[in-house]
Amino acid sequence: MPSDATFEDSFGDMRHGPGPEDFANGAAALAAGLAREAQCLAQSAAALRAATAPGGEGPSDVRRARIVQHAAGEAALRAALALDAASQLGDRPRAAELAPRIAEAAKRAGLPAATLAPLLRAAALDFRTDDAAARIAASTLAAELCVLLAAERTS
């Protein structure tokens, strides 16, 4: 019986699906996508912090400044978590090995493990190659990670 990651072939009993090299390429592409997401978050955090700089055109309302500073801090934490996950993807392209490490990093940052799920999905969609097998592998890896990270919240 074929696994979920293989596809039946019209030429008999042959099975096809992403191989180990495809998963390595998919993990590398996900890591690059997470790095791009982290860059966007870091730029947002910097812009928010600049908006609350004293003087000039910064907000004069202390409450508004606190909200903006909080949002900047959250964006910076998410960026750091995305970069941490990106660096780990290169070492372990298996979701079952990677999810607990990402969950631990999220816990250290004071964030839920599932915080990374939208960034993983965005990275899988922002795939910058025409390698179809690597694209499938990246989508599979991202989906598995999202499920495992969501389960970390309930365990």
N, CA, C and O atoms as a GROMACS GRO file, in nm:
protein
  620
    1MET      N    1   0.084  -0.119   0.000
    1MET     CA    2   0.000   0.000   0.000
    1MET      C    3   0.089   0.125   0.000
    1MET      O    4   0.182   0.134   0.080
    2PRO      N    5   0.061   0.221  -0.089
    2PRO     CA    6   0.145   0.341  -0.097
    2PRO      C    7   0.122   0.433   0.022
    2PRO      O    8   0.014   0.438   0.079
    3SER      N    9   0.227   0.506   0.058
    3SER     CA   10   0.213   0.605   0.165
    3SER      C   11   0.144   0.728   0.108
    3SER      O   12   0.124   0.739  -0.013
    4ASP      N   13   0.108   0.820   0.197
    4ASP     CA   14   0.042   0.943   0.154
    4ASP      C   15   0.132   1.032   0.070
    4ASP      O   16   0.084   1.118  -0.004
    5ALA      N   17   0.264   1.012   0.080
    5ALA     CA   18   0.359   1.098   0.010
    5ALA      C   19   0.396   1.044  -0.127
    5ALA      O   20   0.481   1.103  -0.195
    6THR      N   21   0.336   0.933  -0.170
    6THR     CA   22   0.367   0.879  -0.302
    6THR      C   23   0.241   0.879  -0.388
    6THR      O   24   0.129   0.886  -0.336
    7PHE      N   25   0.261   0.873  -0.517
    7PHE     CA   26   0.151   0.879  -0.612
    7PHE      C   27   0.161   0.761  -0.707
    7PHE      O   28   0.270   0.728  -0.755
    8GLU      N   29   0.048   0.698  -0.734
    8GLU     CA   30   0.050   0.582  -0.823
    8GLU      C   31   0.089   0.625  -0.964
    8GLU      O   32   0.058   0.736  -1.008
    9ASP      N   33   0.157   0.536  -1.031
    9ASP     CA   34   0.203   0.560  -1.166
    9ASP      C   35   0.115   0.483  -1.263
    9ASP      O   36   0.062   0.377  -1.227
   10SER      N   37   0.098   0.532  -1.384
   10SER     CA   38   0.017   0.462  -1.482
   10SER      C   39   0.093   0.347  -1.548
   10SER      O   40   0.037   0.275  -1.631
   11PHE      N   41   0.220   0.329  -1.511
   11PHE     CA   42   0.302   0.223  -1.569
   11PHE      C   43   0.317   0.105  -1.475
   11PHE      O   44   0.424   0.043  -1.472
   12GLY      N   45   0.215   0.072  -1.400
   12GLY     CA   46   0.224  -0.044  -1.313
   12GLY      C   47   0.241  -0.007  -1.168
   12GLY      O   48   0.174   0.084  -1.118
   13ASP      N   49   0.331  -0.077  -1.100
   13ASP     CA   50   0.348  -0.062  -0.956
   13ASP      C   51   0.447   0.045  -0.914
   13ASP      O   52   0.485   0.051  -0.797
   14MET      N   53   0.490   0.129  -1.005
   14MET     CA   54   0.587   0.233  -0.970
   14MET      C   55   0.519   0.339  -0.882
   14MET      O   56   0.401   0.370  -0.900
   15ARG      N   57   0.593   0.394  -0.790
   15ARG     CA   58   0.543   0.499  -0.702
   15ARG      C   59   0.632   0.621  -0.719
   15ARG      O   60   0.754   0.609  -0.734
   16HIS      N   61   0.570   0.740  -0.716
   16HIS     CA   62   0.646   0.864  -0.730
   16HIS      C   63   0.608   0.961  -0.619
   16HIS      O   64   0.497   0.956  -0.566
   17GLY      N   65   0.698   1.045  -0.586
   17GLY     CA   66   0.676   1.149  -0.485
   17GLY      C   67   0.808   1.217  -0.457
   17GLY      O   68   0.911   1.175  -0.508
   18PRO      N   69   0.806   1.319  -0.378
   18PRO     CA   70   0.930   1.387  -0.345
   18PRO      C   71   1.028   1.293  -0.275
   18PRO      O   72   0.992   1.220  -0.182
   19GLY      N   73   1.151   1.297  -0.320
   19GLY     CA   74   1.255   1.216  -0.259
   19GLY      C   75   1.333   1.296  -0.156
   19GLY      O   76   1.300   1.412  -0.129
   20PRO      N   77   1.435   1.236  -0.098
   20PRO     CA   78   1.514   1.305   0.005
   20PRO      C   79   1.575   1.437  -0.045
   20PRO      O   80   1.576   1.535   0.029
   21GLU      N   81   1.624   1.440  -0.168
   21GLU     CA   82   1.682   1.563  -0.223
   21GLU      C   83   1.575   1.671  -0.239
   21GLU      O   84   1.600   1.789  -0.216
   22ASP      N   85   1.454   1.628  -0.280
   22ASP     CA   86   1.344   1.723  -0.294
   22ASP      C   87   1.304   1.782  -0.160
   22ASP      O   88   1.275   1.902  -0.150
   23PHE      N   89   1.304   1.698  -0.055
   23PHE     CA   90   1.272   1.750   0.078
   23PHE      C   91   1.382   1.844   0.129
   23PHE      O   92   1.353   1.942   0.198
   24ALA      N   93   1.506   1.813   0.096
   24ALA     CA   94   1.616   1.904   0.135
   24ALA      C   95   1.601   2.037   0.062
   24ALA      O   96   1.618   2.143   0.123
   25ASN      N   97   1.568   2.033  -0.067
   25ASN     CA   98   1.547   2.157  -0.143
   25ASN      C   99   1.424   2.231  -0.092
   25ASN      O  100   1.425   2.354  -0.082
   26GLY      N  101   1.318   2.158  -0.061
   26GLY     CA  102   1.198   2.220  -0.008
   26GLY      C  103   1.222   2.287   0.126
   26GLY      O  104   1.171   2.396   0.153
   27ALA      N  105   1.302   2.220   0.212
   27ALA     CA  106   1.335   2.279   0.342
   27ALA      C  107   1.418   2.405   0.324
   27ALA      O  108   1.400   2.503   0.396
   28ALA      N  109   1.511   2.402   0.229
   28ALA     CA  110   1.593   2.520   0.202
   28ALA      C  111   1.506   2.635   0.151
   28ALA      O  112   1.526   2.750   0.190
   29ALA      N  113   1.411   2.605   0.066
   29ALA     CA  114   1.322   2.708   0.014
   29ALA      C  115   1.232   2.764   0.125
   29ALA      O  116   1.207   2.884   0.130
   30LEU      N  117   1.185   2.676   0.215
   30LEU     CA  118   1.106   2.724   0.328
   30LEU      C  119   1.191   2.813   0.419
   30LEU      O  120   1.143   2.915   0.468
   31ALA      N  121   1.315   2.774   0.439
   31ALA     CA  122   1.405   2.856   0.522
   31ALA      C  123   1.424   2.994   0.460
   31ALA      O  124   1.422   3.095   0.530
   32ALA      N  125   1.443   2.998   0.330
   32ALA     CA  126   1.459   3.126   0.261
   32ALA      C  127   1.331   3.210   0.272
   32ALA      O  128   1.336   3.331   0.291
   33GLY      N  129   1.217   3.144   0.259
   33GLY     CA  130   1.090   3.214   0.273
   33GLY      C  131   1.069   3.267   0.414
   33GLY      O  132   1.018   3.378   0.432
   34LEU      N  133   1.108   3.189   0.514
   34LEU     CA  134   1.098   3.236   0.653
   34LEU      C  135   1.190   3.355   0.677
   34LEU      O  136   1.155   3.447   0.750
   35ALA      N  137   1.308   3.352   0.615
   35ALA     CA  138   1.400   3.466   0.628
   35ALA      C  139   1.339   3.592   0.567
   35ALA      O  140   1.354   3.701   0.621
   36ARG      N  141   1.269   3.577   0.454
   36ARG     CA  142   1.202   3.693   0.393
   36ARG      C  143   1.089   3.744   0.483
   36ARG      O  144   1.070   3.864   0.498
   37GLU      N  145   1.014   3.651   0.543
   37GLU     CA  146   0.907   3.691   0.635
   37GLU      C  147   0.966   3.762   0.756
   37GLU      O  148   0.910   3.861   0.804
   38ALA      N  149   1.078   3.711   0.806
   38ALA     CA  150   1.145   3.774   0.921
   38ALA      C  151   1.191   3.915   0.886
   38ALA      O  152   1.180   4.007   0.967
   39GLN      N  153   1.243   3.931   0.766
   39GLN     CA  154   1.288   4.064   0.723
   39GLN      C  155   1.171   4.162   0.720
   39GLN      O  156   1.184   4.276   0.765
   40CYS      N  157   1.059   4.118   0.669
   40CYS     CA  158   0.940   4.204   0.664
   40CYS      C  159   0.895   4.242   0.805
   40CYS      O  160   0.862   4.358   0.831
   41LEU      N  161   0.894   4.144   0.895
   41LEU     CA  162   0.855   4.173   1.033
   41LEU      C  163   0.954   4.267   1.102
   41LEU      O  164   0.914   4.358   1.175
   42ALA      N  165   1.083   4.246   1.078
   42ALA     CA  166   1.184   4.333   1.139
   42ALA      C  167   1.172   4.476   1.087
   42ALA      O  168   1.188   4.571   1.163
   43GLN      N  169   1.145   4.491   0.959
   43GLN     CA  170   1.126   4.625   0.903
   43GLN      C  171   1.002   4.691   0.962
   43GLN      O  172   1.002   4.811   0.989
   44SER      N  173   0.897   4.612   0.981
   44SER     CA  174   0.776   4.666   1.043
   44SER      C  175   0.803   4.710   1.186
   44SER      O  176   0.758   4.816   1.229
   45ALA      N  177   0.878   4.628   1.261
   45ALA     CA  178   0.912   4.664   1.399
   45ALA      C  179   0.994   4.792   1.402
   45ALA      O  180   0.969   4.879   1.487
   46ALA      N  181   1.089   4.806   1.312
   46ALA     CA  182   1.172   4.927   1.309
   46ALA      C  183   1.088   5.050   1.274
   46ALA      O  184   1.107   5.157   1.332
   47ALA      N  185   0.997   5.035   1.180
   47ALA     CA  186   0.912   5.148   1.141
   47ALA      C  187   0.820   5.188   1.256
   47ALA      O  188   0.796   5.306   1.280
   48LEU      N  189   0.767   5.089   1.327
   48LEU     CA  190   0.682   5.121   1.441
   48LEU      C  191   0.760   5.192   1.551
   48LEU      O  192   0.712   5.288   1.612
   49ARG      N  193   0.880   5.144   1.576
   49ARG     CA  194   0.963   5.210   1.678
   49ARG      C  195   0.996   5.354   1.636
   49ARG      O  196   0.996   5.445   1.719
   50ALA      N  197   1.024   5.373   1.509
   50ALA     CA  198   1.055   5.507   1.460
   50ALA      C  199   0.935   5.600   1.473
   50ALA      O  200   0.950   5.720   1.494
   51ALA      N  201   0.816   5.544   1.461
   51ALA     CA  202   0.694   5.625   1.471
   51ALA      C  203   0.672   5.678   1.612
   51ALA      O  204   0.600   5.777   1.630
   52THR      N  205   0.733   5.615   1.710
   52THR     CA  206   0.714   5.660   1.848
   52THR      C  207   0.835   5.736   1.900
   52THR      O  208   0.844   5.764   2.020
   53ALA      N  209   0.927   5.770   1.812
   53ALA     CA  210   1.046   5.844   1.854
   53ALA      C  211   1.002   5.980   1.909
   53ALA      O  212   0.910   6.042   1.856
   54PRO      N  213   1.068   6.026   2.014
   54PRO     CA  214   1.029   6.155   2.070
   54PRO      C  215   1.056   6.269   1.973
   54PRO      O  216   1.151   6.266   1.894
   55GLY      N  217   0.971   6.368   1.980
   55GLY     CA  218   0.985   6.485   1.893
   55GLY      C  219   0.932   6.457   1.754
   55GLY      O  220   0.881   6.349   1.726
   56GLY      N  221   0.946   6.552   1.669
   56GLY     CA  222   0.903   6.537   1.530
   56GLY      C  223   0.755   6.506   1.519
   56GLY      O  224   0.672   6.572   1.580
   57GLU      N  225   0.725   6.405   1.442
   57GLU     CA  226   0.586   6.372   1.413
   57GLU      C  227   0.537   6.251   1.490
   57GLU      O  228   0.431   6.197   1.457
   58GLY      N  229   0.610   6.207   1.589
   58GLY     CA  230   0.570   6.090   1.668
   58GLY      C  231   0.440   6.115   1.742
   58GLY      O  232   0.401   6.230   1.763
   59PRO      N  233   0.374   6.008   1.782
   59PRO     CA  234   0.246   6.025   1.853
   59PRO      C  235   0.269   6.088   1.989
   59PRO      O  236   0.361   6.051   2.062
   60SER      N  237   0.185   6.183   2.022
   60SER     CA  238   0.200   6.252   2.150
   60SER      C  239   0.121   6.179   2.259
   60SER      O  240   0.148   6.200   2.378
   61ASP      N  241   0.029   6.098   2.222
   61ASP     CA  242  -0.053   6.026   2.318
   61ASP      C  243   0.028   5.908   2.374
   61ASP      O  244   0.071   5.821   2.299
   62VAL      N  245   0.047   5.906   2.504
   62VAL     CA  246   0.127   5.802   2.569
   62VAL      C  247   0.064   5.664   2.548
   62VAL      O  248   0.135   5.566   2.527
   63ARG      N  249  -0.068   5.656   2.555
   63ARG     CA  250  -0.134   5.526   2.536
   63ARG      C  251  -0.109   5.472   2.396
   63ARG      O  252  -0.081   5.353   2.379
   64ARG      N  253  -0.121   5.558   2.298
   64ARG     CA  254  -0.098   5.516   2.161
   64ARG      C  255   0.048   5.472   2.143
   64ARG      O  256   0.075   5.373   2.075
   65ALA      N  257   0.140   5.544   2.203
   65ALA     CA  258   0.281   5.509   2.193
   65ALA      C  259   0.307   5.373   2.256
   65ALA      O  260   0.386   5.294   2.203
   66ARG      N  261   0.242   5.343   2.368
   66ARG     CA  262   0.260   5.212   2.432
   66ARG      C  263   0.209   5.100   2.343
   66ARG      O  264   0.272   4.995   2.332
   67ILE      N  265   0.095   5.121   2.279
   67ILE     CA  266   0.039   5.020   2.190
   67ILE      C  267   0.132   4.996   2.072
   67ILE      O  268   0.156   4.882   2.033
   68VAL      N  269   0.185   5.102   2.016
   68VAL     CA  270   0.276   5.091   1.902
   68VAL      C  271   0.405   5.020   1.944
   68VAL      O  272   0.456   4.936   1.870
   69GLN      N  273   0.458   5.054   2.060
   69GLN     CA  274   0.580   4.988   2.109
   69GLN      C  275   0.555   4.840   2.134
   69GLN      O  276   0.642   4.756   2.107
   70HIS      N  277   0.438   4.807   2.186
   70HIS     CA  278   0.404   4.666   2.208
   70HIS      C  279   0.398   4.592   2.074
   70HIS      O  280   0.452   4.482   2.061
   71ALA      N  281   0.334   4.651   1.975
   71ALA     CA  282   0.326   4.589   1.842
   71ALA      C  283   0.465   4.572   1.782
   71ALA      O  284   0.493   4.470   1.717
   72ALA      N  285   0.552   4.670   1.802
   72ALA     CA  286   0.688   4.660   1.751
   72ALA      C  287   0.763   4.546   1.818
   72ALA      O  288   0.836   4.472   1.752
   73GLY      N  289   0.745   4.531   1.948
   73GLY     CA  290   0.809   4.422   2.020
   73GLY      C  291   0.760   4.286   1.974
   73GLY      O  292   0.839   4.193   1.959
   74GLU      N  293   0.629   4.273   1.952
   74GLU     CA  294   0.573   4.147   1.904
   74GLU      C  295   0.626   4.113   1.764
   74GLU      O  296   0.659   3.998   1.737
   75ALA      N  297   0.634   4.212   1.677
   75ALA     CA  298   0.687   4.189   1.543
   75ALA      C  299   0.833   4.144   1.549
   75ALA      O  300   0.875   4.056   1.475
   76ALA      N  301   0.909   4.206   1.638
   76ALA     CA  302   1.050   4.169   1.652
   76ALA      C  303   1.064   4.027   1.706
   76ALA      O  304   1.152   3.953   1.661
   77LEU      N  305   0.979   3.987   1.801
   77LEU     CA  306   0.983   3.850   1.853
   77LEU      C  307   0.948   3.749   1.744
   77LEU      O  308   1.013   3.645   1.733
   78ARG      N  309   0.846   3.779   1.665
   78ARG     CA  310   0.807   3.688   1.556
   78ARG      C  311   0.919   3.678   1.452
   78ARG      O  312   0.944   3.570   1.398
   79ALA      N  313   0.984   3.789   1.425
   79ALA     CA  314   1.096   3.787   1.330
   79ALA      C  315   1.209   3.699   1.383
   79ALA      O  316   1.267   3.620   1.307
   80ALA      N  317   1.240   3.711   1.511
   80ALA     CA  318   1.345   3.629   1.570
   80ALA      C  319   1.308   3.481   1.566
   80ALA      O  320   1.393   3.397   1.537
   81LEU      N  321   1.182   3.450   1.594
   81LEU     CA  322   1.137   3.311   1.589
   81LEU      C  323   1.145   3.256   1.447
   81LEU      O  324   1.185   3.141   1.426
   82ALA      N  325   1.107   3.336   1.349
   82ALA     CA  326   1.114   3.293   1.209
   82ALA      C  327   1.259   3.266   1.168
   82ALA      O  328   1.286   3.168   1.099
   83LEU      N  329   1.350   3.352   1.210
   83LEU     CA  330   1.492   3.330   1.178
   83LEU      C  331   1.546   3.205   1.247
   83LEU      O  332   1.625   3.130   1.189
   84ASP      N  333   1.505   3.183   1.371
   84ASP     CA  334   1.547   3.063   1.443
   84ASP      C  335   1.498   2.938   1.370
   84ASP      O  336   1.574   2.844   1.349
   85ALA      N  337   1.372   2.938   1.332
   85ALA     CA  338   1.316   2.823   1.260
   85ALA      C  339   1.384   2.804   1.126
   85ALA      O  340   1.410   2.691   1.084
   86ALA      N  341   1.413   2.913   1.057
   86ALA     CA  342   1.480   2.904   0.927
   86ALA      C  343   1.617   2.838   0.942
   86ALA      O  344   1.656   2.756   0.859
   87SER      N  345   1.690   2.874   1.047
   87SER     CA  346   1.822   2.815   1.066
   87SER      C  347   1.812   2.667   1.100
   87SER      O  348   1.900   2.589   1.064
   88GLN      N  349   1.707   2.628   1.169
   88GLN     CA  350   1.690   2.487   1.204
   88GLN      C  351   1.642   2.402   1.087
   88GLN      O  352   1.669   2.282   1.082
   89LEU      N  353   1.571   2.463   0.993
   89LEU     CA  354   1.521   2.387   0.877
   89LEU      C  355   1.634   2.325   0.796
   89LEU      O  356   1.617   2.216   0.742
   90GLY      N  357   1.747   2.391   0.788
   90GLY     CA  358   1.858   2.337   0.711
   90GLY      C  359   1.917   2.213   0.774
   90GLY      O  360   1.969   2.126   0.704
   91ASP      N  361   1.909   2.203   0.906
   91ASP     CA  362   1.966   2.088   0.977
   91ASP      C  363   1.873   1.968   0.981
   91ASP      O  364   1.919   1.854   0.975
   92ARG      N  365   1.744   1.993   0.990
   92ARG     CA  366   1.647   1.885   1.010
   92ARG      C  367   1.524   1.905   0.922
   92ARG      O  368   1.428   1.968   0.965
   93PRO      N  369   1.526   1.852   0.802
   93PRO     CA  370   1.408   1.871   0.717
   93PRO      C  371   1.292   1.777   0.749
   93PRO      O  372   1.202   1.761   0.667
   94ARG      N  373   1.292   1.716   0.866
   94ARG     CA  374   1.180   1.630   0.908
   94ARG      C  375   1.098   1.705   1.012
   94ARG      O  376   1.149   1.754   1.112
   95ALA      N  377   0.968   1.712   0.986
   95ALA     CA  378   0.878   1.788   1.072
   95ALA      C  379   0.876   1.735   1.215
   95ALA      O  380   0.874   1.814   1.310
   96ALA      N  381   0.876   1.603   1.231
   96ALA     CA  382   0.868   1.545   1.365
   96ALA      C  383   0.989   1.581   1.451
   96ALA      O  384   0.976   1.593   1.573
   97GLU      N  385   1.105   1.599   1.390
   97GLU     CA  386   1.224   1.638   1.465
   97GLU      C  387   1.229   1.790   1.487
   97GLU      O  388   1.280   1.838   1.588
   98LEU      N  389   1.176   1.863   1.392
   98LEU     CA  390   1.185   2.009   1.394
   98LEU      C  391   1.081   2.075   1.485
   98LEU      O  392   1.112   2.174   1.552
   99ALA      N  393   0.960   2.022   1.487
   99ALA     CA  394   0.851   2.086   1.562
   99ALA      C  395   0.881   2.105   1.710
   99ALA      O  396   0.857   2.214   1.762
  100PRO      N  397   0.933   2.006   1.781
  100PRO     CA  398   0.961   2.029   1.923
  100PRO      C  399   1.067   2.138   1.946
  100PRO      O  400   1.060   2.212   2.044
  101ARG      N  401   1.164   2.145   1.858
  101ARG     CA  402   1.269   2.248   1.873
  101ARG      C  403   1.212   2.387   1.849
  101ARG      O  404   1.246   2.482   1.920
  102ILE      N  405   1.125   2.400   1.749
  102ILE     CA  406   1.061   2.528   1.722
  102ILE      C  407   0.968   2.565   1.838
  102ILE      O  408   0.962   2.681   1.880
  103ALA      N  409   0.895   2.466   1.888
  103ALA     CA  410   0.804   2.492   2.001
  103ALA      C  411   0.883   2.540   2.123
  103ALA      O  412   0.837   2.629   2.194
  104GLU      N  413   0.999   2.482   2.147
  104GLU     CA  414   1.083   2.524   2.259
  104GLU      C  415   1.133   2.667   2.238
  104GLU      O  416   1.135   2.747   2.332
  105ALA      N  417   1.172   2.699   2.116
  105ALA     CA  418   1.217   2.836   2.086
  105ALA      C  419   1.102   2.936   2.105
  105ALA      O  420   1.123   3.045   2.157
  106ALA      N  421   0.983   2.897   2.063
  106ALA     CA  422   0.866   2.984   2.081
  106ALA      C  423   0.837   3.004   2.230
  106ALA      O  424   0.803   3.114   2.273
  107LYS      N  425   0.850   2.898   2.306
  107LYS     CA  426   0.826   2.907   2.450
  107LYS      C  427   0.927   3.002   2.515
  107LYS      O  428   0.889   3.083   2.600
  108ARG      N  429   1.054   2.994   2.475
  108ARG     CA  430   1.156   3.085   2.529
  108ARG      C  431   1.124   3.230   2.494
  108ARG      O  432   1.154   3.321   2.571
  109ALA      N  433   1.063   3.251   2.377
  109ALA     CA  434   1.027   3.387   2.335
  109ALA      C  435   0.895   3.433   2.396
  109ALA      O  436   0.856   3.549   2.380
  110GLY      N  437   0.826   3.342   2.465
  110GLY     CA  438   0.697   3.378   2.524
  110GLY      C  439   0.584   3.379   2.423
  110GLY      O  440   0.483   3.447   2.444
  111LEU      N  441   0.600   3.304   2.315
  111LEU     CA  442   0.498   3.298   2.210
  111LEU      C  443   0.443   3.157   2.198
  111LEU      O  444   0.514   3.061   2.228
  112PRO      N  445   0.318   3.143   2.155
  112PRO     CA  446   0.267   3.008   2.127
  112PRO      C  447   0.341   2.947   2.008
  112PRO      O  448   0.383   3.018   1.918
  113ALA      N  449   0.355   2.816   2.009
  113ALA     CA  450   0.426   2.747   1.900
  113ALA      C  451   0.358   2.771   1.766
  113ALA      O  452   0.424   2.783   1.663
  114ALA      N  453   0.226   2.778   1.767
  114ALA     CA  454   0.151   2.796   1.643
  114ALA      C  455   0.170   2.935   1.581
  114ALA      O  456   0.120   2.961   1.472
  115THR      N  457   0.240   3.025   1.650
  115THR     CA  458   0.268   3.158   1.597
  115THR      C  459   0.339   3.149   1.462
  115THR      O  460   0.322   3.236   1.376
  116LEU      N  461   0.417   3.045   1.444
  116LEU     CA  462   0.496   3.031   1.322
  116LEU      C  463   0.413   2.978   1.204
  116LEU      O  464   0.456   2.989   1.089
  117ALA      N  465   0.295   2.922   1.231
  117ALA     CA  466   0.216   2.860   1.125
  117ALA      C  467   0.186   2.953   1.007
  117ALA      O  468   0.208   2.914   0.892
  118PRO      N  469   0.137   3.075   1.029
  118PRO     CA  470   0.110   3.161   0.914
  118PRO      C  471   0.237   3.194   0.834
  118PRO      O  472   0.233   3.206   0.712
  119LEU      N  473   0.348   3.210   0.905
  119LEU     CA  474   0.474   3.240   0.836
  119LEU      C  475   0.521   3.121   0.753
  119LEU      O  476   0.573   3.138   0.643
  120LEU      N  477   0.502   3.000   0.805
  120LEU     CA  478   0.537   2.879   0.729
  120LEU      C  479   0.451   2.866   0.603
  120LEU      O  480   0.500   2.835   0.495
  121ARG      N  481   0.322   2.891   0.620
  121ARG     CA  482   0.232   2.882   0.504
  121ARG      C  483   0.267   2.987   0.399
  121ARG      O  484   0.266   2.959   0.279
  122ALA      N  485   0.298   3.106   0.444
  122ALA     CA  486   0.336   3.212   0.350
  122ALA      C  487   0.466   3.177   0.279
  122ALA      O  488   0.480   3.202   0.159
  123ALA      N  489   0.561   3.121   0.353
  123ALA     CA  490   0.688   3.082   0.292
  123ALA      C  491   0.668   2.971   0.189
  123ALA      O  492   0.733   2.971   0.084
  124ALA      N  493   0.578   2.878   0.218
  124ALA     CA  494   0.550   2.769   0.122
  124ALA      C  495   0.484   2.824  -0.005
  124ALA      O  496   0.506   2.771  -0.114
  125LEU      N  497   0.403   2.927   0.010
  125LEU     CA  498   0.336   2.985  -0.107
  125LEU      C  499   0.428   3.077  -0.187
  125LEU      O  500   0.409   3.095  -0.307
  126ASP      N  501   0.528   3.134  -0.122
  126ASP     CA  502   0.621   3.226  -0.187
  126ASP      C  503   0.744   3.149  -0.234
  126ASP      O  504   0.857   3.181  -0.199
  127PHE      N  505   0.719   3.048  -0.312
  127PHE     CA  506   0.823   2.955  -0.356
  127PHE      C  507   0.886   3.008  -0.484
  127PHE      O  508   0.817   3.026  -0.584
  128ARG      N  509   1.015   3.034  -0.481
  128ARG     CA  510   1.082   3.102  -0.592
  128ARG      C  511   1.166   3.009  -0.677
  128ARG      O  512   1.284   3.033  -0.700
  129THR      N  513   1.104   2.902  -0.722
  129THR     CA  514   1.168   2.810  -0.815
  129THR      C  515   1.060   2.736  -0.891
  129THR      O  516   0.944   2.733  -0.850
  130ASP      N  517   1.099   2.675  -1.001
  130ASP     CA  518   1.002   2.597  -1.077
  130ASP      C  519   1.018   2.447  -1.050
  130ASP      O  520   0.963   2.365  -1.124
  131ASP      N  521   1.090   2.411  -0.946
  131ASP     CA  522   1.110   2.271  -0.908
  131ASP      C  523   0.982   2.221  -0.841
  131ASP      O  524   0.959   2.245  -0.723
  132ALA      N  525   0.901   2.149  -0.920
  132ALA     CA  526   0.770   2.105  -0.870
  132ALA      C  527   0.783   2.007  -0.754
  132ALA      O  528   0.706   2.016  -0.658
  133ALA      N  529   0.878   1.916  -0.760
  133ALA     CA  530   0.894   1.819  -0.652
  133ALA      C  531   0.934   1.888  -0.522
  133ALA      O  532   0.886   1.852  -0.415
  134ALA      N  533   1.023   1.986  -0.531
  134ALA     CA  534   1.063   2.061  -0.412
  134ALA      C  535   0.946   2.144  -0.359
  134ALA      O  536   0.931   2.160  -0.238
  135ARG      N  537   0.865   2.196  -0.448
  135ARG     CA  538   0.746   2.272  -0.407
  135ARG      C  539   0.650   2.182  -0.329
  135ARG      O  540   0.596   2.222  -0.225
  136ILE      N  541   0.629   2.061  -0.381
  136ILE     CA  542   0.542   1.966  -0.311
  136ILE      C  543   0.601   1.930  -0.175
  136ILE      O  544   0.529   1.924  -0.075
  137ALA      N  545   0.731   1.906  -0.172
  137ALA     CA  546   0.798   1.872  -0.047
  137ALA      C  547   0.788   1.986   0.054
  137ALA      O  548   0.762   1.963   0.172
  138ALA      N  549   0.807   2.109   0.008
  138ALA     CA  550   0.798   2.225   0.097
  138ALA      C  551   0.657   2.241   0.152
  138ALA      O  552   0.639   2.267   0.270
  139SER      N  553   0.558   2.225   0.066
  139SER     CA  554   0.419   2.236   0.111
  139SER      C  555   0.385   2.126   0.210
  139SER      O  556   0.316   2.150   0.309
  140THR      N  557   0.434   2.007   0.184
  140THR     CA  558   0.411   1.895   0.275
  140THR      C  559   0.476   1.920   0.409
  140THR      O  560   0.414   1.901   0.514
  141LEU      N  561   0.602   1.964   0.407
  141LEU     CA  562   0.674   1.993   0.530
  141LEU      C  563   0.607   2.105   0.608
  141LEU      O  564   0.592   2.095   0.730
  142ALA      N  565   0.566   2.211   0.540
  142ALA     CA  566   0.500   2.323   0.607
  142ALA      C  567   0.368   2.278   0.670
  142ALA      O  568   0.338   2.315   0.783
  143ALA      N  569   0.290   2.199   0.596
  143ALA     CA  570   0.162   2.152   0.649
  143ALA      C  571   0.183   2.062   0.771
  143ALA      O  572   0.112   2.075   0.871
  144GLU      N  573   0.280   1.972   0.764
  144GLU     CA  574   0.309   1.884   0.878
  144GLU      C  575   0.354   1.965   0.999
  144GLU      O  576   0.312   1.939   1.112
  145LEU      N  577   0.440   2.063   0.975
  145LEU     CA  578   0.488   2.147   1.086
  145LEU      C  579   0.373   2.224   1.149
  145LEU      O  580   0.365   2.235   1.271
  146CYS      N  581   0.284   2.278   1.068
  146CYS     CA  582   0.170   2.354   1.121
  146CYS      C  583   0.082   2.266   1.210
  146CYS      O  584   0.038   2.310   1.316
  147VAL      N  585   0.058   2.143   1.168
  147VAL     CA  586  -0.022   2.050   1.248
  147VAL      C  587   0.048   2.018   1.379
  147VAL      O  588  -0.014   2.021   1.486
  148LEU      N  589   0.179   1.987   1.371
  148LEU     CA  590   0.254   1.953   1.492
  148LEU      C  591   0.268   2.072   1.588
  148LEU      O  592   0.262   2.054   1.709
  149LEU      N  593   0.287   2.192   1.533
  149LEU     CA  594   0.298   2.311   1.618
  149LEU      C  595   0.164   2.344   1.684
  149LEU      O  596   0.162   2.389   1.799
  150ALA      N  597   0.055   2.322   1.614
  150ALA     CA  598  -0.076   2.343   1.674
  150ALA      C  599  -0.101   2.241   1.786
  150ALA      O  600  -0.165   2.273   1.886
  151ALA      N  601  -0.050   2.119   1.767
  151ALA     CA  602  -0.066   2.016   1.871
  151ALA      C  603   0.018   2.048   1.994
  151ALA      O  604  -0.017   2.009   2.105
  152GLU      N  605   0.128   2.120   1.976
  152GLU     CA  606   0.213   2.158   2.089
  152GLU      C  607   0.137   2.248   2.185
  152GLU      O  608   0.164   2.249   2.305
  153ARG      N  609   0.043   2.323   2.133
  153ARG     CA  610  -0.036   2.415   2.216
  153ARG      C  611  -0.128   2.336   2.309
  153ARG      O  612  -0.152   2.375   2.423
  154THR      N  613  -0.178   2.223   2.259
  154THR     CA  614  -0.273   2.146   2.336
  154THR      C  615  -0.206   2.045   2.430
  154THR      O  616  -0.270   1.992   2.520
  155SER      N  617  -0.077   2.019   2.407
  155SER     CA  618  -0.012   1.918   2.493
  155SER      C  619   0.055   1.980   2.612
  155SER      O  620   0.114   1.909   2.694
   0.00000   0.00000   0.00000
